[in-house]
């Protein structure tokens, strides 16, 4: 985009949500400028999952299976395991479960950089302005004025037809839209994240959750198995602390010593998995709280709209935060095709997604699909020989089906759904 051109849309935030939106806008013929606070984007983070509904949208954006294979691995199984190492529930995932699209477990940072490179290639080097912090906005009848600050401290006002707030859980745009919003919500759960080169368990590409709501592990590979028989295994160790309001000694998103938390998982060893050994195999671990934001009644204010974590930061218990951000981008694109780059398009987007995704936030806060672990804990303390005697198979299956439906990736409905954006569609002028 030439420097003197005014973009139709300004996107605040160059994370997964903002970049997926930029690629979508380019696909439907809408010019945009991405403003990213970080001066030099880097591949940060560890593992995330991309559900089949999001992978479908990525394919439609021209993000191919080969490209995703370079940053992750298709998931084959999703499983929950009790405290004695016995299965509670398992099911195939992706194409093995009959979906038309796979589910991918990817390295978040590598996936982010994949989208970043695609935006630069497709939209041009000047489509992303880094080191640029959005301070606020003001709607007018004809445009939206966006107040920004560069890395040198210089402030300026940019104008566009629409503003998309994709600036994450600490969104300045959301704060301006909802100045009375409560602070970030923390329910008392602490997570430690890391990756370890190790032999994959079960199918070789299984997502495994074990434990209870008070204490659990999540384990899955984010790379193919190498010639040495090892893969990069993403793990998340989690405990719920007693005094959730006492944050005085908490490291937030900081590197911590493995010895500071590994004691919570002493004895978590079975013939097929050694949790302490897996954790100690990591070169670094990061601690962060499991946080979200309370739902808000609207994501729209005139010519300004929120999406991604700015709209619906949620607990990662459902493994669908990044997936929902991609869905947001595509649904917004579809509304722009139908209504033009207008306030009506933003209102239509809000009407379709705000209420159901707000319910998903609350569902994830209540443990999401990991709620089965809680039920087992309540009924037998997590120790059992015959899971059917604790929770019948039909009850377990129904529990998972309800979550998949709420999260938008129920198999039959997704397989039968038409493309969110039809091939060749463009925004009305």
C-alpha positions as CSV (number, residue, x, y, z in Angstrom):
1,X,0.0,0.0,0.0
2,X,1.6,3.3,-1.0
3,X,2.5,5.6,1.9
4,X,0.1,8.3,0.9
5,X,-2.9,6.1,0.6
6,X,-5.5,6.1,3.4
7,X,-6.4,2.5,4.3
8,X,-10.0,1.5,4.4
9,X,-9.3,-0.4,7.7
10,X,-6.8,0.1,10.4
11,X,-6.0,-3.1,12.5
12,X,-4.6,-2.5,15.9
13,X,-2.5,-5.5,16.8
14,X,-0.2,-7.8,14.7
15,X,-0.9,-11.0,16.6
16,X,-2.7,-14.1,15.2
17,X,-6.1,-12.3,15.2
18,X,-4.8,-9.1,13.5
19,X,-2.8,-10.9,10.8
20,X,-5.6,-13.4,10.0
21,X,-7.8,-10.4,9.6
22,X,-5.3,-8.6,7.3
23,X,-5.0,-11.6,5.1
24,X,-8.8,-11.9,4.9
25,X,-9.3,-8.2,4.1
26,X,-6.7,-8.5,1.3
27,X,-8.5,-11.6,0.0
28,X,-11.8,-9.7,-0.4
29,X,-10.2,-6.5,-1.7
30,X,-10.2,-4.2,1.3
31,X,-7.0,-2.2,2.0
32,X,-5.7,-2.2,5.5
33,X,-2.8,-1.1,7.7
34,X,-1.7,-3.2,10.7
35,X,-0.3,-1.3,13.7
36,X,1.9,-3.4,16.0
37,X,3.4,-2.2,19.2
38,X,6.4,-4.6,19.2
39,X,9.3,-3.2,17.1
40,X,10.6,-6.6,16.0
41,X,8.1,-9.4,16.1
42,X,9.6,-12.7,17.2
43,X,8.4,-16.3,17.5
44,X,7.2,-16.3,21.1
45,X,5.2,-18.8,23.0
46,X,4.9,-22.6,23.0
47,X,2.1,-24.9,21.8
48,X,-1.4,-24.1,20.7
49,X,-4.1,-26.0,18.9
50,X,-5.9,-25.1,15.7
51,X,-9.3,-26.8,15.6
52,X,-10.7,-28.1,12.3
53,X,-13.0,-25.1,11.9
54,X,-10.0,-22.8,12.0
55,X,-7.9,-25.0,9.7
56,X,-10.7,-24.9,7.1
57,X,-10.5,-21.1,7.2
58,X,-6.7,-21.2,6.9
59,X,-6.9,-23.4,3.8
60,X,-9.4,-21.0,2.3
61,X,-6.9,-18.2,2.9
62,X,-4.2,-20.2,1.0
63,X,-2.4,-21.4,4.2
64,X,-1.7,-24.9,3.0
65,X,-1.2,-28.2,4.8
66,X,2.5,-28.1,3.8
67,X,2.9,-24.7,5.4
68,X,1.2,-25.9,8.6
69,X,3.3,-29.0,8.6
70,X,6.4,-26.7,8.8
71,X,5.2,-25.2,12.2
72,X,3.3,-28.1,13.8
73,X,1.8,-31.6,13.4
74,X,-1.8,-32.9,12.8
75,X,-3.3,-34.2,16.0
76,X,-4.6,-37.8,16.0
77,X,-6.2,-38.2,19.4
78,X,-7.6,-36.2,22.4
79,X,-7.6,-38.1,25.7
80,X,-8.3,-37.6,29.4
81,X,-6.6,-39.8,31.9
82,X,-7.3,-40.3,35.6
83,X,-4.8,-40.0,38.5
84,X,-4.0,-43.7,38.4
85,X,-3.1,-43.5,34.7
86,X,-6.3,-45.1,33.4
87,X,-8.3,-43.7,30.5
88,X,-11.4,-41.6,31.2
89,X,-12.2,-40.7,27.6
90,X,-10.5,-40.7,24.3
91,X,-11.5,-39.8,20.7
92,X,-9.8,-39.4,17.4
93,X,-9.2,-35.9,16.1
94,X,-9.2,-34.2,12.8
95,X,-9.5,-36.3,9.6
96,X,-9.3,-39.5,11.7
97,X,-12.5,-38.4,13.4
98,X,-14.3,-37.8,10.0
99,X,-13.6,-34.1,9.7
100,X,-12.8,-32.8,6.3
101,X,-9.9,-30.9,7.8
102,X,-7.2,-31.8,10.3
103,X,-6.6,-30.4,13.8
104,X,-3.1,-29.0,14.2
105,X,-0.9,-28.7,17.2
106,X,1.6,-25.9,16.4
107,X,4.3,-23.8,17.9
108,X,2.5,-20.5,18.5
109,X,5.4,-18.3,17.7
110,X,6.3,-20.2,14.5
111,X,2.6,-20.0,13.4
112,X,2.5,-16.3,14.2
113,X,5.6,-15.7,12.0
114,X,4.1,-17.8,9.2
115,X,1.1,-15.4,9.1
116,X,3.4,-12.4,9.5
117,X,5.5,-13.4,6.5
118,X,2.4,-14.0,4.4
119,X,1.0,-10.5,5.2
120,X,4.3,-8.9,4.1
121,X,4.4,-11.0,0.9
122,X,0.8,-10.5,-0.1
123,X,0.1,-7.0,1.1
124,X,3.6,-5.5,0.9
125,X,6.3,-4.5,3.3
126,X,4.4,-1.3,4.4
127,X,1.2,-3.1,5.3
128,X,2.5,-3.6,8.9
129,X,3.8,-0.6,10.9
130,X,5.8,-1.9,13.9
131,X,6.8,0.0,17.1
132,X,3.4,1.7,16.9
133,X,1.1,1.8,20.0
134,X,-2.6,2.6,19.7
135,X,-3.7,4.9,22.4
136,X,-7.4,5.3,21.6
137,X,-9.9,6.2,18.9
138,X,-12.8,8.6,18.1
139,X,-15.7,7.8,15.8
140,X,-17.1,10.3,13.4
141,X,-19.9,10.1,10.9
142,X,-17.5,9.5,8.1
143,X,-14.5,7.8,9.6
144,X,-12.7,6.8,12.7
145,X,-9.7,8.7,14.1
146,X,-7.0,6.5,15.6
147,X,-4.5,8.0,18.1
148,X,-1.1,6.3,17.9
149,X,2.3,6.7,19.4
150,X,5.5,5.6,17.7
151,X,8.6,4.1,19.3
152,X,10.2,7.5,19.3
153,X,7.3,8.9,21.4
154,X,5.9,10.9,18.5
155,X,2.1,11.0,18.5
156,X,-0.2,11.3,15.5
157,X,-3.8,10.7,14.4
158,X,-4.5,8.3,11.6
159,X,-7.9,8.0,9.8
160,X,-9.7,5.1,8.3
161,X,-13.2,4.0,7.4
162,X,-13.1,1.2,10.1
163,X,-11.0,0.3,13.1
164,X,-10.4,-3.3,14.2
165,X,-9.2,-3.8,17.8
166,X,-7.1,-7.0,17.7
167,X,-4.7,-5.7,20.4
168,X,-5.1,-8.6,22.9
169,X,-6.2,-9.1,26.4
170,X,-4.7,-5.7,27.5
171,X,-6.5,-4.0,24.6
172,X,-6.5,-0.2,24.7
173,X,-9.3,-0.1,22.3
174,X,-11.5,-2.3,24.5
175,X,-10.6,-0.1,27.5
176,X,-11.7,3.0,25.5
177,X,-14.9,1.2,24.4
178,X,-15.7,-0.1,27.9
179,X,-14.0,2.2,30.3
180,X,-15.9,0.7,33.3
181,X,-14.9,-2.9,32.6
182,X,-13.6,-4.9,35.5
183,X,-9.9,-5.9,35.7
184,X,-8.5,-9.0,34.2
185,X,-10.0,-12.1,35.9
186,X,-7.8,-14.7,37.6
187,X,-9.5,-17.6,39.2
188,X,-6.4,-18.9,41.1
189,X,-4.9,-21.3,38.6
190,X,-1.2,-21.1,37.8
191,X,0.4,-22.7,34.7
192,X,4.0,-23.6,34.0
193,X,4.7,-24.1,30.3
194,X,7.7,-25.7,28.5
195,X,8.8,-28.0,25.8
196,X,10.9,-31.1,25.9
197,X,12.5,-33.3,23.3
198,X,11.0,-36.7,24.2
199,X,9.4,-39.8,22.8
200,X,5.7,-39.1,22.0
201,X,3.1,-41.1,23.9
202,X,0.1,-43.1,22.7
203,X,-0.6,-42.5,19.0
204,X,2.5,-40.4,18.6
205,X,0.4,-37.3,18.2
206,X,-2.0,-37.3,21.1
207,X,-3.3,-34.5,23.2
208,X,-3.5,-35.8,26.8
209,X,-5.0,-34.2,29.9
210,X,-4.6,-35.8,33.3
211,X,-5.4,-34.9,36.8
212,X,-8.2,-32.8,38.3
213,X,-9.3,-29.1,38.4
214,X,-6.9,-28.5,41.3
215,X,-3.8,-30.1,39.7
216,X,-3.3,-31.3,36.1
217,X,-1.0,-31.8,33.2
218,X,-1.6,-31.2,29.5
219,X,0.8,-32.9,27.1
220,X,1.0,-33.0,23.3
221,X,3.7,-32.9,20.5
222,X,4.1,-29.8,18.3
223,X,6.6,-31.4,15.8
224,X,6.9,-34.6,13.8
225,X,8.9,-37.4,15.2
226,X,12.6,-37.1,14.2
227,X,15.0,-39.7,13.1
228,X,16.0,-40.1,16.7
229,X,12.4,-41.1,17.6
230,X,11.9,-37.9,19.6
231,X,9.5,-35.0,19.0
232,X,9.1,-31.5,20.6
233,X,6.6,-32.2,23.4
234,X,4.6,-29.2,24.6
235,X,3.5,-29.5,28.3
236,X,1.5,-27.4,30.7
237,X,1.6,-28.1,34.4
238,X,-1.2,-26.5,36.4
239,X,-2.3,-26.1,40.0
240,X,-4.9,-24.0,41.7
241,X,-3.6,-22.0,44.6
242,X,-5.4,-21.5,47.9
243,X,-5.2,-17.7,48.1
244,X,-6.2,-16.5,44.7
245,X,-6.2,-12.9,45.8
246,X,-2.6,-13.0,47.1
247,X,-0.5,-12.2,44.0
248,X,2.4,-10.6,45.9
249,X,5.0,-13.3,45.1
250,X,3.7,-14.4,41.7
251,X,5.9,-14.3,38.6
252,X,3.6,-13.3,35.7
253,X,4.7,-14.6,32.2
254,X,8.2,-15.0,33.5
255,X,10.9,-17.6,33.4
256,X,11.1,-19.7,36.6
257,X,13.2,-22.6,37.9
258,X,11.7,-26.0,37.4
259,X,12.4,-26.9,41.0
260,X,10.0,-24.1,42.1
261,X,7.0,-26.2,41.0
262,X,7.9,-29.7,40.1
263,X,7.1,-31.0,43.6
264,X,3.4,-30.7,42.7
265,X,3.8,-33.6,40.4
266,X,5.9,-36.0,42.5
267,X,4.7,-39.6,41.9
268,X,3.0,-38.8,38.6
269,X,4.7,-41.7,36.8
270,X,3.2,-44.7,35.1
271,X,4.7,-47.3,32.7
272,X,3.7,-45.1,29.7
273,X,4.5,-41.7,31.1
274,X,7.0,-40.1,33.5
275,X,5.7,-36.6,34.2
276,X,8.6,-35.4,36.4
277,X,11.1,-36.7,33.8
278,X,9.3,-34.9,31.1
279,X,9.3,-31.6,33.0
280,X,12.9,-31.9,33.9
281,X,13.8,-32.5,30.3
282,X,12.9,-28.9,29.4
283,X,15.6,-26.3,29.1
284,X,13.3,-23.5,30.3
285,X,9.9,-23.1,32.0
286,X,7.6,-20.1,32.1
287,X,5.0,-19.3,34.7
288,X,1.8,-17.5,34.0
289,X,-1.7,-17.3,35.5
290,X,-4.7,-18.7,33.7
291,X,-6.6,-15.5,33.1
292,X,-9.5,-14.2,31.0
293,X,-11.9,-11.2,30.9
294,X,-15.5,-11.1,31.8
295,X,-17.8,-11.0,28.7
296,X,-19.0,-7.7,27.5
297,X,-22.4,-6.9,25.9
298,X,-21.0,-5.6,22.6
299,X,-17.8,-5.7,20.6
300,X,-18.9,-2.7,18.5
301,X,-18.8,1.0,18.9
302,X,-19.8,2.8,15.7
303,X,-17.0,2.2,13.2
304,X,-14.8,0.3,15.7
305,X,-15.0,-3.4,16.4
306,X,-13.1,-5.8,18.7
307,X,-12.0,-9.4,17.8
308,X,-9.6,-12.0,19.1
309,X,-8.5,-11.7,22.7
310,X,-9.5,-8.1,22.8
311,X,-13.1,-9.2,22.4
312,X,-13.1,-12.6,24.2
313,X,-9.9,-13.5,26.1
314,X,-10.7,-17.0,27.5
315,X,-9.1,-19.8,29.5
316,X,-7.1,-22.2,27.3
317,X,-9.1,-25.2,28.7
318,X,-10.9,-25.6,25.4
319,X,-7.8,-25.2,23.2
320,X,-9.7,-22.8,21.0
321,X,-8.5,-19.2,21.7
322,X,-6.4,-18.9,18.5
323,X,-9.0,-20.9,16.5
324,X,-11.8,-18.4,17.6
325,X,-9.5,-15.5,16.6
326,X,-9.2,-16.9,13.1
327,X,-13.0,-17.6,12.9
328,X,-13.6,-14.0,14.0
329,X,-11.5,-12.7,11.1
330,X,-13.3,-14.8,8.6
331,X,-16.8,-14.0,9.8
332,X,-16.0,-10.3,9.8
333,X,-14.7,-10.7,6.3
334,X,-18.0,-12.4,5.3
335,X,-20.0,-9.5,6.8
336,X,-17.9,-7.0,4.9
337,X,-18.6,-8.9,1.7
338,X,-22.4,-8.7,2.4
339,X,-22.6,-5.2,3.8
340,X,-19.5,-3.3,2.5
341,X,-16.9,-1.7,4.7
342,X,-19.6,-0.2,6.9
343,X,-21.0,0.0,10.4
344,X,-23.7,-2.4,9.3
345,X,-21.0,-5.1,8.7
346,X,-19.7,-4.6,12.2
347,X,-23.1,-4.9,13.7
348,X,-23.8,-8.1,11.7
349,X,-20.5,-9.6,13.0
350,X,-21.4,-8.6,16.5
351,X,-24.9,-10.1,16.3
352,X,-23.5,-13.4,15.1
353,X,-20.6,-14.0,17.5
354,X,-20.7,-11.8,20.6
355,X,-23.4,-13.7,22.6
356,X,-22.4,-17.3,21.8
357,X,-18.6,-16.6,22.3
358,X,-19.4,-14.9,25.5
359,X,-21.0,-18.1,26.7
360,X,-17.9,-20.0,25.6
361,X,-15.8,-17.8,27.8
362,X,-17.9,-18.8,30.8
363,X,-17.9,-22.5,29.7
364,X,-14.1,-22.5,29.6
365,X,-14.0,-20.8,32.9
366,X,-15.9,-23.8,34.2
367,X,-13.2,-26.1,33.0
368,X,-14.5,-26.6,29.4
369,X,-13.9,-30.1,28.1
370,X,-11.7,-30.8,31.1
371,X,-14.9,-30.9,33.2
372,X,-14.8,-34.6,32.8
373,X,-11.7,-34.8,35.0
374,X,-13.6,-32.9,37.7
375,X,-16.6,-35.2,37.5
376,X,-14.3,-38.2,38.0
377,X,-12.6,-36.5,40.9
378,X,-16.0,-35.8,42.5
379,X,-17.3,-39.3,42.1
380,X,-14.2,-41.4,42.9
381,X,-11.3,-39.1,43.8
382,X,-9.7,-39.8,40.4
383,X,-8.9,-43.4,41.2
384,X,-10.9,-46.1,39.3
385,X,-10.6,-49.5,37.7
386,X,-13.7,-49.3,35.5
387,X,-14.5,-45.9,34.2
388,X,-17.9,-47.0,33.0
389,X,-18.9,-47.7,36.6
390,X,-18.1,-44.0,37.4
391,X,-19.3,-42.2,34.3
392,X,-21.2,-44.2,31.7
393,X,-19.8,-44.0,28.1
394,X,-22.9,-42.2,26.8
395,X,-22.6,-39.5,29.5
396,X,-18.9,-39.0,28.6
397,X,-19.7,-38.8,24.9
398,X,-22.6,-36.4,25.4
399,X,-20.4,-34.1,27.5
400,X,-17.8,-33.8,24.8
401,X,-20.4,-33.4,22.0
402,X,-22.0,-30.5,23.9
403,X,-18.6,-28.7,24.2
404,X,-17.7,-29.2,20.5
405,X,-21.1,-27.8,19.5
406,X,-20.7,-24.8,21.7
407,X,-17.1,-24.2,20.4
408,X,-18.3,-24.4,16.8
409,X,-16.5,-27.5,15.6
410,X,-19.2,-30.2,15.8
411,X,-18.1,-32.5,13.0
412,X,-21.3,-33.0,11.0
413,X,-22.4,-29.4,11.2
414,X,-18.9,-28.1,10.2
415,X,-18.5,-30.6,7.3
416,X,-21.9,-29.6,5.9
417,X,-21.4,-25.8,6.3
418,X,-20.7,-23.8,3.2
419,X,-17.4,-21.7,3.1
420,X,-17.5,-18.7,5.3
421,X,-16.3,-16.6,2.4
422,X,-17.1,-17.9,-1.1
423,X,-14.2,-18.3,-3.4
424,X,-13.7,-15.0,-5.4
425,X,-16.0,-13.0,-3.2
426,X,-15.1,-9.3,-2.7
427,X,-16.3,-6.5,-0.6
428,X,-19.2,-4.4,-1.8
429,X,-18.2,-0.8,-2.8
